[in-house]
Amino acid sequence: MVHKPAWFRDGEVFVSYAPTCGINKDGEELYVVDPETGQRTDVIDDRMADDVDRLLAGLSPSAEDTRQWISRSHGEPFTAVPVYFDERPQREFEALLEGDEFEGWSSASLGELTTKRWVRASAGHGSPSADLRTGEVPYIKVSDIRAGLVNINPSNRVSSVVAERFWGGLDSGLQAWDLITPIRTSKNIGEFAVLMPGQERVVLTKEMLVLRAADDAPFDNFYLLWAMTLKAVRRQWGRVIFMQTNREDVGPRYREIKIPIPPTPDLARAASQAFRTYYTESQKIREAFLTYLAEDDRHHVFLSSVEAVEEAAEEDSEA
């Protein structure tokens, strides 16, 4: 007869998504750090072991625990990644919607919004090999997405012929105010940057996700950015980013991220007005500065624009 321990439950799996297990990424012992002194203590940081101790003691999981029981039938598909079952981000999001300022609002996942065609989601164009990176069209890598902007690096560029091959046509298919985030090999997955006007003619590495609100959606890209930057939305990414070998990867699980949906377009516009003002006014200042630089060629100032990269390419060809 097969022995079943006292804690065993038929048809259920015990999952611990504790953040530490006593060893670090190098396989060495991980110690608790004293927050007041910033020094390591002699206590092993193993919160997974704490979860197991509570299981053996017969204690039921609480809302703040990093453990729970998952129902699973024999042969049923199972995502064997513990953090995927962490319900705390979802509870935090639900608590946000229960606030007075969200009365009458609903919610939807990115998957639901793309199915409804309120949001268009697309991947990056591709990753040209190093020997193809010579030309006048900027090539954007995941490291170029930071601080809410697409930072064009003049040293990374491809020719128009190569760009059009990766675009599958004569243009990139990108539009001003598109939202872009890395979806692989980055600690910044889920942090979105805005593609500013004048930056549309670029090649995005394939490890990108591009979101765009549809014309008939009850919100625009600035609202979408407002929603994606809410802390209760941002924290949801933690449960859908898995490690693929030694690289972060979100895959199609980005579709599970939920955002608030306002009852009217006017409320969407009002909620996101600060974001709209920041980016549109920044663009006006940027355009004025670019105009000045074009009229006075005595300065060498690189701004993150396609025109600047093309100018740099011309200077290289003349050298």
Helices and strands as residue ranges (DSSP letters): E 12-16, E 31-33, E 40-44, H 47-56, E 67-71, G 82-85, H 88-97, G 100-102, E 106-109, H 110-115, E 119-123, G 130-132, E 137-140, G 142-144, E 145-146, E 149-150, E 157-158, H 160-167, E 179-182, E 193-194, E 203-204, E 208-213, H 221-228, H 231-234, G 235-239, E 242-244, E 247-249, G 251-256, E 258-261, H 265-271, H 273-295, H 306-318
